[in-house]
């Protein structure tokens, strides 16, 4: 008789149980970033919707920001450190190929021994990590999962690049995903479009950079984040409506059922177009954290979620549509119940 592998019993329902964030202390105005790119406050506001953003100091690292956000998420979820057996960190700015950021963050939190790994899916990374976390709990692989979206984009942006210098910023957001009495995380609609990989990219790979060092020495120019804003805008305006509608359909809901929409904070104009195209009801709160926080890539969804809750534009338990897109181009969307927050 052939041996049978035992099946792990999972959870029927999952939810976001708690939320925590970390915003760097330094607030940076448009006037401060406008000079090196020969721009103005008016141009930046009109083009992006951004008024201020946060830049991290040398002491505010991927690790320290993640730990601070995670502690807030644990506290708001009322989940103990020893109940978390997996940590997923979504980031594109942990500037080491190895080791990943997640094991070090887990150990600093007292979760040494937990499974821990990073996800790189650009600005869609948090929604990807949330999908993986929910599936891990439903399958019985994990009991509780800590999901962190964190970026220190100021380490990757050329302050003289007119297409990126005013846009990107730093921060971290974290959630605890665990079992729930009823479903709090809907099915995820996700995908990618590699034909648009040029739209958001590192402008040279590391091998090119190393070759330049050998050839030019100190004259080599380091890699920077590059973006073709028009290509991203056109792709988002053309493609995201279907992704949003599919996510609501798979959750068995309609736009009228949404209490909030929390899109990736890429650009104020994209956010407005998405809300208008979906014909969201008047009662549906629209996250617009980009005004004060800028584009924080994988951190933007949890940061925008916290801003909505803190400003009481939405409440824990409300139904919200999350939608994110970014480098890849990668995208993901799901409907969730908003959590307690700290």
C-alpha positions, 0 to 999 in steps of 0.5 A: 500500500502506497504511503499517504501524505497527510493534509494540513487543515486550514482556515475557512475565512481570513481577514486583515486583523490589524494595521500599523504604519511608519512615516519618516519624520522629515516632511519635504515640500514641493519647493525643496524638490523643485529646484534641482529639476527646474520645476515649481510647486504649481507644476508638481501639484498639477502633474501629480497631486502631491503637496508634501512627501516624507524622506527617510534619514540614514537612521530610518532604514528598510529594517527600522521602518518595517519593525516600527510598522509591524509593532503597530500592526501586532498591537492593533490586531491583539496578536502576540509575537509567538502567534506569527509564523510567517513574515512577508516583506514587499519591497523593491528598495532593499538594496542587497541581492541577499540576504532578504530583509524579512528574516532580519526583520522577523528576528528583531521582532522576536519571531526568530524561526518564522518563515520569512521572505521578500516579494518584489512586484513593484508598487503592486507588491503589498497586494501580492503579499496580501494574497499570498498571506491569505492563501497561506492561512486558508491552506493551513501553512501558517497561523498568522502572517505579518505582511509589510510593504516598505520602501526607501525610494530616496536611495534609488531616485536621481534628485535631478531626474524631472520624471521621478524626483518629485514623485517618490518617497519613503515609508512602511505599512504592515498588517496581520493576516489571520483567521476570521469568523467571516471572509475579510479578504476577497479573491485576488485578481492579479497579473502582469504585462511584460511588454510594458517592462520599460515603463518603470525600471532600473536604468541600467543593470548591475552588470553594466554598472560593474563593467563601467567601473572597470572601464571608467573607475570613479567616472561610472554613473550609478543605476537609478530608478527611471520611469516613462510617466506617459506610458504608465498613465496610458496603461493604467487608464486603459487596463485597470477598470477591468481589474477592479471590476473583476475583483469586485465580481469575484468577491460577489459585490458591486461598486455600490457595496464599496465603502472605500477605494484604496488605490496605489498612490501613483498619481492624483490624476490616475486616482481621479480617473479610476474613481470616475470610470468605476462610477463609485457611489457618493458614500464611497471614500477615496484614498488620496494620501498621495497629497501628503505622502507621495508615491511610496510604491509597495508601502502606499496601500497600507499608508493610504489605508491608515490615513483613511482610518485616522481621518475617519473617512472610513471605519474598521469593518468597512468594505474597501477595494484595493488596487495596485500596479507598478513595475513589471508591469504587475498589478493586483486587486482584492476587496477587503474589510478594513482592520483595526489600526494603530 
